[in-house]
Amino acid sequence: MNSKKIFFLLLSLSIALIAVGAVTYKNQIYSGALAQEGHVVPEVPYVPTPTEVVEEMLRVAKVGKNDVVYDLGCGDGRIVITAAQKYGARGVGVDINPERIKECNENAKKAGVTDRVKFIQGDLFQTNFSEATVVTLYLLPAVNLRLRPKLLSELKPGSRVVSHAFDMGDWAPNRIIKVQGNETERTVYYWVIPEKN
């Protein structure tokens, strides 16, 4: 067998192994401990937002002490905790995973902001976030699209929406910001809720 055939054989084998690994990883996410305990399984795997992206999301939304920041799919709570610590805002984090909510509460206690933030274990689509002046999210494109009508109907005109990495389909953002990280460039999308017709 010549070196070209060996190369293509190894390449095919590598691609097959990567595909098997991806399926295995996805199955671990969607049939892990949460599913076994009878909890609702999250649609979005937990991937923390890098600190520099958190800072940019809050900066572009001009978060201040009079704001109420809702982070949908809040993970470890870092966005609402930073909003409270750095800008004096109030914050609410929503996540379906009880382990994440436990971690959020521990992190808020360590940061000394338990009087300004709270965390709700629940389904984003069943949560009322009409009191929010800023909504942040790092979800998936399909979830963003499903949330879009809820954001537009529940949030007051002038409220700000900031998404890490994913847009809202044909709802054109007011701004798109590129954030240079340690390893990769990240994208932040920013919208302002328009006046109701």
Contacts in CASP RR format, 6 or more apart in sequence:
PFRMAT RR
TARGET T0000
AUTHOR 0000-0000-0000
METHOD contacts of the structure
MODEL  1
MNSKKIFFLLLSLSIALIAVGAVTYKNQIYSGALAQEGHVVPEVPYVPTP
TEVVEEMLRVAKVGKNDVVYDLGCGDGRIVITAAQKYGARGVGVDINPER
IKECNENAKKAGVTDRVKFIQGDLFQTNFSEATVVTLYLLPAVNLRLRPK
LLSELKPGSRVVSHAFDMGDWAPNRIIKVQGNETERTVYYWVIPEKN
1 9 0 8 1.000
29 42 0 8 1.000
29 45 0 8 1.000
30 41 0 8 1.000
31 41 0 8 1.000
32 41 0 8 1.000
34 40 0 8 1.000
34 41 0 8 1.000
34 42 0 8 1.000
34 97 0 8 1.000
35 41 0 8 1.000
39 96 0 8 1.000
39 97 0 8 1.000
39 98 0 8 1.000
40 96 0 8 1.000
40 123 0 8 1.000
42 95 0 8 1.000
42 96 0 8 1.000
42 97 0 8 1.000
43 139 0 8 1.000
43 140 0 8 1.000
43 143 0 8 1.000
44 73 0 8 1.000
44 139 0 8 1.000
44 140 0 8 1.000
44 143 0 8 1.000
46 75 0 8 1.000
46 97 0 8 1.000
46 100 0 8 1.000
47 138 0 8 1.000
48 75 0 8 1.000
48 76 0 8 1.000
48 78 0 8 1.000
49 57 0 8 1.000
49 78 0 8 1.000
49 79 0 8 1.000
49 138 0 8 1.000
49 164 0 8 1.000
50 181 0 8 1.000
50 182 0 8 1.000
50 186 0 8 1.000
51 78 0 8 1.000
52 179 0 8 1.000
52 180 0 8 1.000
52 181 0 8 1.000
52 186 0 8 1.000
53 164 0 8 1.000
53 179 0 8 1.000
53 181 0 8 1.000
53 186 0 8 1.000
53 188 0 8 1.000
54 78 0 8 1.000
54 79 0 8 1.000
54 82 0 8 1.000
55 82 0 8 1.000
56 177 0 8 1.000
56 179 0 8 1.000
56 188 0 8 1.000
57 79 0 8 1.000
57 136 0 8 1.000
57 162 0 8 1.000
57 164 0 8 1.000
57 188 0 8 1.000
58 69 0 8 1.000
58 79 0 8 1.000
58 82 0 8 1.000
58 83 0 8 1.000
58 86 0 8 1.000
58 87 0 8 1.000
58 136 0 8 1.000
58 162 0 8 1.000
60 162 0 8 1.000
60 175 0 8 1.000
60 177 0 8 1.000
60 188 0 8 1.000
60 190 0 8 1.000
61 67 0 8 1.000
61 69 0 8 1.000
61 134 0 8 1.000
61 136 0 8 1.000
61 160 0 8 1.000
61 162 0 8 1.000
61 190 0 8 1.000
62 160 0 8 1.000
63 69 0 8 1.000
63 83 0 8 1.000
63 87 0 8 1.000
63 89 0 8 1.000
63 134 0 8 1.000
64 87 0 8 1.000
64 88 0 8 1.000
64 89 0 8 1.000
65 87 0 8 1.000
65 88 0 8 1.000
65 89 0 8 1.000
66 89 0 8 1.000
66 133 0 8 1.000
67 83 0 8 1.000
67 87 0 8 1.000
67 89 0 8 1.000
67 90 0 8 1.000
67 133 0 8 1.000
67 134 0 8 1.000
68 89 0 8 1.000
68 90 0 8 1.000
68 91 0 8 1.000
68 92 0 8 1.000
68 131 0 8 1.000
68 132 0 8 1.000
68 133 0 8 1.000
68 134 0 8 1.000
69 79 0 8 1.000
69 80 0 8 1.000
69 83 0 8 1.000
69 89 0 8 1.000
69 90 0 8 1.000
69 91 0 8 1.000
69 92 0 8 1.000
69 132 0 8 1.000
69 133 0 8 1.000
69 134 0 8 1.000
69 135 0 8 1.000
69 136 0 8 1.000
70 80 0 8 1.000
70 91 0 8 1.000
70 92 0 8 1.000
70 93 0 8 1.000
70 94 0 8 1.000
70 129 0 8 1.000
70 132 0 8 1.000
70 134 0 8 1.000
70 135 0 8 1.000
70 136 0 8 1.000
71 77 0 8 1.000
71 79 0 8 1.000
71 80 0 8 1.000
71 91 0 8 1.000
71 92 0 8 1.000
71 93 0 8 1.000
71 94 0 8 1.000
71 135 0 8 1.000
71 136 0 8 1.000
71 137 0 8 1.000
72 93 0 8 1.000
72 94 0 8 1.000
72 124 0 8 1.000
72 127 0 8 1.000
72 129 0 8 1.000
72 135 0 8 1.000
72 136 0 8 1.000
72 137 0 8 1.000
72 139 0 8 1.000
72 147 0 8 1.000
73 93 0 8 1.000
73 94 0 8 1.000
73 95 0 8 1.000
73 96 0 8 1.000
73 100 0 8 1.000
73 124 0 8 1.000
73 137 0 8 1.000
73 138 0 8 1.000
73 139 0 8 1.000
74 80 0 8 1.000
74 93 0 8 1.000
74 94 0 8 1.000
74 95 0 8 1.000
74 100 0 8 1.000
74 104 0 8 1.000
74 119 0 8 1.000
75 95 0 8 1.000
75 97 0 8 1.000
75 100 0 8 1.000
75 103 0 8 1.000
75 104 0 8 1.000
76 100 0 8 1.000
76 103 0 8 1.000
76 104 0 8 1.000
76 107 0 8 1.000
77 93 0 8 1.000
77 100 0 8 1.000
77 103 0 8 1.000
77 104 0 8 1.000
77 107 0 8 1.000
77 108 0 8 1.000
77 117 0 8 1.000
77 119 0 8 1.000
78 107 0 8 1.000
79 93 0 8 1.000
79 136 0 8 1.000
80 89 0 8 1.000
80 91 0 8 1.000
80 92 0 8 1.000
80 93 0 8 1.000
80 117 0 8 1.000
80 119 0 8 1.000
81 104 0 8 1.000
81 107 0 8 1.000
81 108 0 8 1.000
81 111 0 8 1.000
81 113 0 8 1.000
81 117 0 8 1.000
83 89 0 8 1.000
83 91 0 8 1.000
83 134 0 8 1.000
84 90 0 8 1.000
84 91 0 8 1.000
84 108 0 8 1.000
84 111 0 8 1.000
84 113 0 8 1.000
84 116 0 8 1.000
84 117 0 8 1.000
85 111 0 8 1.000
85 112 0 8 1.000
85 113 0 8 1.000
88 116 0 8 1.000
89 116 0 8 1.000
89 134 0 8 1.000
90 116 0 8 1.000
90 117 0 8 1.000
91 116 0 8 1.000
91 117 0 8 1.000
91 118 0 8 1.000
92 117 0 8 1.000
92 118 0 8 1.000
92 119 0 8 1.000
92 120 0 8 1.000
92 129 0 8 1.000
92 132 0 8 1.000
93 104 0 8 1.000
93 117 0 8 1.000
93 118 0 8 1.000
93 119 0 8 1.000
93 120 0 8 1.000
94 119 0 8 1.000
94 120 0 8 1.000
94 122 0 8 1.000
94 124 0 8 1.000
94 127 0 8 1.000
94 129 0 8 1.000
95 101 0 8 1.000
95 104 0 8 1.000
95 119 0 8 1.000
95 120 0 8 1.000
95 121 0 8 1.000
95 122 0 8 1.000
96 121 0 8 1.000
96 122 0 8 1.000
96 123 0 8 1.000
96 124 0 8 1.000
97 121 0 8 1.000
98 121 0 8 1.000
101 119 0 8 1.000
101 120 0 8 1.000
101 121 0 8 1.000
104 119 0 8 1.000
105 114 0 8 1.000
105 119 0 8 1.000
108 114 0 8 1.000
108 117 0 8 1.000
108 119 0 8 1.000
120 127 0 8 1.000
124 143 0 8 1.000
124 147 0 8 1.000
125 146 0 8 1.000
125 147 0 8 1.000
125 150 0 8 1.000
128 154 0 8 1.000
129 135 0 8 1.000
129 154 0 8 1.000
129 155 0 8 1.000
130 154 0 8 1.000
130 155 0 8 1.000
130 156 0 8 1.000
132 155 0 8 1.000
132 159 0 8 1.000
133 156 0 8 1.000
133 159 0 8 1.000
133 160 0 8 1.000
134 159 0 8 1.000
134 160 0 8 1.000
134 161 0 8 1.000
134 162 0 8 1.000
135 151 0 8 1.000
135 155 0 8 1.000
135 159 0 8 1.000
135 160 0 8 1.000
135 161 0 8 1.000
135 162 0 8 1.000
136 161 0 8 1.000
136 162 0 8 1.000
136 163 0 8 1.000
136 164 0 8 1.000
137 144 0 8 1.000
137 147 0 8 1.000
137 161 0 8 1.000
137 162 0 8 1.000
137 163 0 8 1.000
137 164 0 8 1.000
138 163 0 8 1.000
138 164 0 8 1.000
138 165 0 8 1.000
138 166 0 8 1.000
139 147 0 8 1.000
139 163 0 8 1.000
139 166 0 8 1.000
140 166 0 8 1.000
141 166 0 8 1.000
141 167 0 8 1.000
141 169 0 8 1.000
144 163 0 8 1.000
144 166 0 8 1.000
144 167 0 8 1.000
144 168 0 8 1.000
144 169 0 8 1.000
145 168 0 8 1.000
145 169 0 8 1.000
148 168 0 8 1.000
148 169 0 8 1.000
148 171 0 8 1.000
151 161 0 8 1.000
151 193 0 8 1.000
152 193 0 8 1.000
155 161 0 8 1.000
155 193 0 8 1.000
156 193 0 8 1.000
157 193 0 8 1.000
157 194 0 8 1.000
157 195 0 8 1.000
157 196 0 8 1.000
158 192 0 8 1.000
158 193 0 8 1.000
158 194 0 8 1.000
159 192 0 8 1.000
159 193 0 8 1.000
160 190 0 8 1.000
160 191 0 8 1.000
160 192 0 8 1.000
160 193 0 8 1.000
161 168 0 8 1.000
161 190 0 8 1.000
161 191 0 8 1.000
161 192 0 8 1.000
161 193 0 8 1.000
162 188 0 8 1.000
162 189 0 8 1.000
162 190 0 8 1.000
162 191 0 8 1.000
163 188 0 8 1.000
163 189 0 8 1.000
164 186 0 8 1.000
164 187 0 8 1.000
164 188 0 8 1.000
165 186 0 8 1.000
165 187 0 8 1.000
166 189 0 8 1.000
167 173 0 8 1.000
167 189 0 8 1.000
168 189 0 8 1.000
168 191 0 8 1.000
171 191 0 8 1.000
173 189 0 8 1.000
173 190 0 8 1.000
173 191 0 8 1.000
174 190 0 8 1.000
174 191 0 8 1.000
174 192 0 8 1.000
175 189 0 8 1.000
175 190 0 8 1.000
176 187 0 8 1.000
176 188 0 8 1.000
176 189 0 8 1.000
176 190 0 8 1.000
177 187 0 8 1.000
177 188 0 8 1.000
177 190 0 8 1.000
178 185 0 8 1.000
178 186 0 8 1.000
178 187 0 8 1.000
178 188 0 8 1.000
179 185 0 8 1.000
179 186 0 8 1.000
179 187 0 8 1.000
179 188 0 8 1.000
END
